[in-house]
Amino acid sequence: MSAPKTRTDLFAYLEQLGIQTKTLDHPPLFTVAESAEVERALPGGHTKNLFLKDANGALILIVALNTTQVDLKGLPKVIQSGRLSFGKPELLMEALGVTPGSVCVFSLINDETRRVRLIFDRALMAHQTMNAHPLENTATTNIARADLLRFIEATNHSPDVFTLTGSATG
């Protein structure tokens, strides 16, 4: 794999695609709880992201609404996967080119071999705009849902959308 793309590379790629975003710089954020101030400043659905590996070795990126309670024990049945565990930092860097705390949907720009399956939370998809880190946790980028889907398609990925709370399926 080539060197991971940077925030600057990401913004240049989005510009090349004709996608407009708004980015707010802030101190590093590592948890959803730390992001309350950013949520007030940027409208839309704020994301939380989980980089997971299933028992069969498949890599999965969960992009959920920050208020969604994701049940890791029940999730394999919902998304039809093996038992799930968190991917190790080395695997995260290898597959998505980011460090823990910076996992985001934009990191798909670094998944050139399409190793990672993308799962979106249905609750997040209800928002017209979404907010995610731009490959680093020192900023949050607001993007229209349609533009985010266009970015994902341009990286040769396509999201599966599931209800990630409760016992609902697909």
C-alpha positions as a Markdown table, in Angstrom:
| # | Residue | x | y | z |
|---|---|---|---|---|
| 1 | Met | 0.0 | 0.0 | 0.0 |
| 2 | Ser | 1.2 | 3.5 | -0.7 |
| 3 | Ala | 1.6 | 6.0 | 2.1 |
| 4 | Pro | -1.7 | 6.9 | 3.7 |
| 5 | Lys | -3.5 | 9.9 | 2.4 |
| 6 | Thr | -3.5 | 13.0 | 4.6 |
| 7 | Arg | -6.2 | 15.5 | 5.5 |
| 8 | Thr | -4.8 | 17.7 | 2.7 |
| 9 | Asp | -5.0 | 14.8 | 0.2 |
| 10 | Leu | -8.6 | 14.2 | 1.3 |
| 11 | Phe | -9.7 | 17.8 | 0.8 |
| 12 | Ala | -8.0 | 17.9 | -2.6 |
| 13 | Tyr | -9.9 | 14.7 | -3.6 |
| 14 | Leu | -13.2 | 16.0 | -2.4 |
| 15 | Glu | -12.5 | 19.2 | -4.4 |
| 16 | Gln | -11.7 | 17.2 | -7.4 |
| 17 | Leu | -15.1 | 15.5 | -7.0 |
| 18 | Gly | -16.8 | 18.9 | -6.7 |
| 19 | Ile | -17.8 | 18.2 | -3.1 |
| 20 | Gln | -18.1 | 21.2 | -0.7 |
| 21 | Thr | -17.5 | 20.7 | 3.0 |
| 22 | Lys | -17.2 | 22.8 | 6.1 |
| 23 | Thr | -14.4 | 22.0 | 8.6 |
| 24 | Leu | -14.0 | 23.0 | 12.2 |
| 25 | Asp | -10.6 | 22.7 | 13.8 |
| 26 | His | -10.6 | 21.8 | 17.5 |
| 27 | Pro | -8.4 | 20.1 | 20.2 |
| 28 | Pro | -8.0 | 16.3 | 19.7 |
| 29 | Leu | -11.2 | 14.4 | 20.4 |
| 30 | Phe | -11.1 | 10.7 | 21.4 |
| 31 | Thr | -14.7 | 10.1 | 22.6 |
| 32 | Val | -18.2 | 11.0 | 21.7 |
| 33 | Ala | -18.5 | 12.7 | 25.1 |
| 34 | Glu | -15.7 | 15.1 | 24.3 |
| 35 | Ser | -17.4 | 16.2 | 21.1 |
| 36 | Ala | -20.4 | 18.0 | 22.6 |
| 37 | Glu | -19.0 | 21.5 | 21.8 |
| 38 | Val | -18.4 | 20.6 | 18.1 |
| 39 | Glu | -22.0 | 19.2 | 17.9 |
| 40 | Arg | -23.3 | 22.6 | 18.8 |
| 41 | Ala | -21.2 | 24.3 | 16.2 |
| 42 | Leu | -21.9 | 22.0 | 13.3 |
| 43 | Pro | -25.5 | 20.8 | 12.4 |
| 44 | Gly | -26.2 | 17.3 | 11.2 |
| 45 | Gly | -25.6 | 13.8 | 12.3 |
| 46 | His | -22.4 | 13.3 | 14.2 |
| 47 | Thr | -20.7 | 10.0 | 13.7 |
| 48 | Lys | -19.0 | 7.5 | 15.8 |
| 49 | Asn | -16.9 | 4.9 | 14.1 |
| 50 | Leu | -15.9 | 1.3 | 15.1 |
| 51 | Phe | -13.2 | -0.6 | 13.3 |
| 52 | Leu | -13.9 | -4.3 | 13.7 |
| 53 | Lys | -12.6 | -7.6 | 12.7 |
| 54 | Asp | -14.9 | -10.7 | 12.6 |
| 55 | Ala | -13.9 | -14.3 | 13.5 |
| 56 | Asn | -13.4 | -15.0 | 9.8 |
| 57 | Gly | -10.9 | -12.2 | 9.4 |
| 58 | Ala | -13.3 | -9.8 | 7.6 |
| 59 | Leu | -12.7 | -6.1 | 8.3 |
| 60 | Ile | -15.7 | -3.9 | 9.0 |
| 61 | Leu | -16.1 | -0.2 | 9.5 |
| 62 | Ile | -19.2 | 0.8 | 11.4 |
| 63 | Val | -20.3 | 4.4 | 10.9 |
| 64 | Ala | -23.1 | 5.1 | 13.4 |
| 65 | Leu | -24.9 | 8.1 | 14.7 |
| 66 | Asn | -23.1 | 9.2 | 17.9 |
| 67 | Thr | -26.1 | 8.5 | 20.1 |
| 68 | Thr | -26.7 | 4.9 | 18.7 |
| 69 | Gln | -26.0 | 2.2 | 21.3 |
| 70 | Val | -24.2 | -0.4 | 19.2 |
| 71 | Asp | -24.5 | -3.9 | 20.7 |
| 72 | Leu | -21.3 | -5.7 | 19.7 |
| 73 | Lys | -22.7 | -9.1 | 20.9 |
| 74 | Gly | -25.9 | -8.8 | 18.8 |
| 75 | Leu | -24.3 | -7.1 | 15.8 |
| 76 | Pro | -23.0 | -10.2 | 14.0 |
| 77 | Lys | -26.6 | -11.5 | 13.7 |
| 78 | Val | -27.8 | -8.1 | 12.3 |
| 79 | Ile | -25.0 | -7.7 | 9.7 |
| 80 | Gln | -24.4 | -11.4 | 9.0 |
| 81 | Ser | -20.8 | -11.7 | 10.2 |
| 82 | Gly | -18.7 | -13.8 | 12.5 |
| 83 | Arg | -18.1 | -12.8 | 16.1 |
| 84 | Leu | -16.7 | -9.3 | 16.3 |
| 85 | Ser | -13.7 | -7.8 | 18.1 |
| 86 | Phe | -12.0 | -4.4 | 17.7 |
| 87 | Gly | -9.2 | -4.3 | 15.1 |
| 88 | Lys | -5.8 | -3.7 | 16.5 |
| 89 | Pro | -4.1 | -0.3 | 15.9 |
| 90 | Glu | -1.5 | -1.9 | 13.5 |
| 91 | Leu | -4.3 | -3.4 | 11.4 |
| 92 | Leu | -6.2 | -0.1 | 11.4 |
| 93 | Met | -3.2 | 1.7 | 10.1 |
| 94 | Glu | -2.5 | -1.0 | 7.5 |
| 95 | Ala | -6.2 | -1.1 | 6.2 |
| 96 | Leu | -7.4 | 2.5 | 6.6 |
| 97 | Gly | -4.2 | 4.5 | 7.1 |
| 98 | Val | -5.3 | 6.1 | 10.4 |
| 99 | Thr | -4.6 | 5.8 | 14.1 |
| 100 | Pro | -7.1 | 5.0 | 16.9 |
| 101 | Gly | -9.3 | 8.1 | 17.6 |
| 102 | Ser | -9.1 | 9.1 | 13.9 |
| 103 | Val | -11.2 | 6.3 | 12.4 |
| 104 | Cys | -13.7 | 7.8 | 10.1 |
| 105 | Val | -15.7 | 7.2 | 6.9 |
| 106 | Phe | -13.2 | 9.3 | 5.0 |
| 107 | Ser | -10.4 | 6.8 | 5.8 |
| 108 | Leu | -11.9 | 4.6 | 3.0 |
| 109 | Ile | -9.8 | 6.8 | 0.7 |
| 110 | Asn | -6.9 | 4.7 | 2.0 |
| 111 | Asp | -8.6 | 1.3 | 1.5 |
| 112 | Glu | -7.4 | 0.9 | -2.1 |
| 113 | Thr | -7.8 | -2.9 | -2.1 |
| 114 | Arg | -11.4 | -2.7 | -0.7 |
| 115 | Arg | -10.6 | -4.9 | 2.3 |
| 116 | Val | -13.0 | -3.1 | 4.5 |
| 117 | Arg | -16.8 | -3.6 | 4.5 |
| 118 | Leu | -18.7 | -0.4 | 5.3 |
| 119 | Ile | -21.8 | -0.5 | 7.5 |
| 120 | Phe | -23.9 | 2.6 | 8.0 |
| 121 | Asp | -26.4 | 3.1 | 10.9 |
| 122 | Arg | -29.9 | 3.7 | 9.5 |
| 123 | Ala | -30.4 | 6.5 | 12.1 |
| 124 | Leu | -27.4 | 8.4 | 10.7 |
| 125 | Met | -28.7 | 8.1 | 7.2 |
| 126 | Ala | -31.8 | 10.1 | 8.3 |
| 127 | His | -29.7 | 13.2 | 8.5 |
| 128 | Gln | -29.2 | 15.5 | 5.4 |
| 129 | Thr | -25.6 | 16.4 | 6.6 |
| 130 | Met | -23.1 | 14.3 | 8.5 |
| 131 | Asn | -20.0 | 15.1 | 10.5 |
| 132 | Ala | -16.8 | 13.1 | 10.6 |
| 133 | His | -13.1 | 13.6 | 11.3 |
| 134 | Pro | -11.1 | 14.3 | 8.1 |
| 135 | Leu | -8.5 | 11.5 | 8.8 |
| 136 | Glu | -7.4 | 13.2 | 12.1 |
| 137 | Asn | -9.2 | 13.9 | 15.3 |
| 138 | Thr | -8.2 | 17.5 | 15.5 |
| 139 | Ala | -11.0 | 18.6 | 13.1 |
| 140 | Thr | -14.6 | 17.7 | 12.2 |
| 141 | Thr | -15.9 | 18.0 | 8.6 |
| 142 | Asn | -19.5 | 18.6 | 7.7 |
| 143 | Ile | -20.6 | 17.0 | 4.4 |
| 144 | Ala | -24.0 | 16.5 | 2.7 |
| 145 | Arg | -25.3 | 12.9 | 2.8 |
| 146 | Ala | -25.5 | 12.8 | -1.0 |
| 147 | Asp | -21.9 | 14.1 | -1.3 |
| 148 | Leu | -20.7 | 11.6 | 1.3 |
| 149 | Leu | -22.3 | 8.8 | -0.7 |
| 150 | Arg | -20.6 | 10.1 | -3.9 |
| 151 | Phe | -17.2 | 10.1 | -2.1 |
| 152 | Ile | -17.8 | 6.5 | -0.9 |
| 153 | Glu | -18.7 | 5.4 | -4.4 |
| 154 | Ala | -15.6 | 7.2 | -5.8 |
| 155 | Thr | -13.5 | 5.0 | -3.4 |
| 156 | Asn | -15.1 | 1.9 | -4.9 |
| 157 | His | -17.1 | 1.1 | -1.7 |
| 158 | Ser | -20.8 | 0.8 | -1.1 |
| 159 | Pro | -22.4 | 0.9 | 2.3 |
| 160 | Asp | -24.7 | -1.6 | 3.7 |
| 161 | Val | -27.3 | 0.1 | 5.9 |
| 162 | Phe | -28.7 | -1.5 | 9.0 |
| 163 | Thr | -30.6 | -0.6 | 12.1 |
| 164 | Leu | -27.9 | -1.0 | 14.7 |
| 165 | Thr | -29.9 | -0.8 | 17.9 |
| 166 | Gly | -32.3 | -3.3 | 19.5 |
| 167 | Ser | -33.0 | -6.6 | 17.8 |
| 168 | Ala | -34.1 | -5.2 | 14.5 |
| 169 | Thr | -32.5 | -6.6 | 11.3 |
| 170 | Gly | -31.5 | -5.0 | 8.0 |
